[in-house]
Amino acid sequence: MNRAIELRHQLHQNPELSGGEAKTAERIIRFFTPLCPEALIKKLGGNGIAVVFSGNDPGPTVLLRAELDALPIQETIDGPYRSIYPNISHKCGHDGHMAILAAVGIKLAAKRPLQGRVVLLFQPAEETGAGAAAVIADPRYAEIAPDLVFALHNLPGFPLGQVVIRDGTFASASRGITIKLSGATAHAAQPETGCSPALAMAQIITRLSGLSAQSFASAEAAFVTIVGAQLGSKSFGTAPGKAEIWATLRSETDAVMESMIAETEQIISAAAFASSLDYSINYSDIFQATVNSQSANDVIRSSCRNESVVEPAKPFRWSEDFGCFTSMTSGALFGIGAGKGSAELHNSHYDFPDALIEPAAQLFCEIIDRSLG
């Protein structure tokens, strides 16, 4: 485990943002090359890396995924491996997830599976929701097309090593929306000679903030969060002509997300029309719901020996682009406790616990054994 922990510290010290993980990928390649995998596919869907360990006999392919990217958050922890880059740090634990797969790789190099293949996928750009889709769209993904897919995410607030699983939706669907309203400026003394988006902006914010699951006759959690807005500038002699609104749409299922999108666009269109405004809508950071199959979860359940297991009644509200994989292939995303006293994810004080690497790697190895028979 010392090698995996050392790798984790190196990765934590040298974080890279989504889409720019080239040096992180190089570190992964240098780590795995001496382990002599049967295949090592580089630049998969951008900076992705796929490491393949094969058995002697044919069998299914099991894919385990970790994420390469870090976050635009200033490091606040002290220590020898603190981030050397300002405003970039591993505050979601992806450094730990990579170290866990590195530990699995060490075990597989020492003892290959008897049959089938194991693919250790190091995926780029999870935080923006673009990485999984890019990997799957890469023509070389067909070379490692899996029969089962698994991933984990550390969860602060749960006891260290506790496994969190859920049939159906595990992580919610979400997407960012940018709304631009365009009218015409005017002298503040004669606002009627222009076309201000102020009223339409207020109406859109009010109505979007009021959307909920009940709006779509659904019992699941669904809501819109206004994350920012801008109207004109601090110029007291000018009535504004432009405005922008930024919001996040969130739901437990993709079906309700589609209903939310339709209702959101209708609200925007009606408000813009009433104020004689032009408008545009742009979506980004698009995540579909991550939906676990019961059969994959049953593999996880049967693989848990000493770990305690909890199954929450409701999905997590945060999003994960692993849903791209589970929408195509039977699989599951599960949580593993990072400790009750841990800082929360995306908090500047968060640091992945090294003590979690060994039990998580062992659990993945159990999942591999059961998946490959």
Buried (B, 14 or more C-beta within 10 A) or exposed (E): BEEBBBBBBBBBBBBBBBBBBEEBBEBBBEBBEEBEBEEBBEEBBBBBBBBBBBBEEEBBBBBBBBBBBBBEBEBBBEEEBBBEBEEBBBBBBBBBBBBBBBBBBBBBBEEBBEBBBBBBBBBBBBBBBBBBBBBBEBEBBEEBEBBBBBBBBBBBBBEBBBBBBBBBBBBBBBBBBBBBBBBBBBEEEEBEEBBBBBEBBBBBBEBBEEBEBEBBEBEBBBBBEBEEBEBBEEEEEBBBBBBBBBBBBBBBBBBBBEBBBEBBBEBBEBBBEEBEBEBEEEEEBBBBBBBBBEEBBBBBBEBBEEBEEBEEEEBBEBBBBBBBBBBEBBBBBBBBBBBEEBBEBEBEEBBBBBBBBBBBBBBBBBBBBBBBE
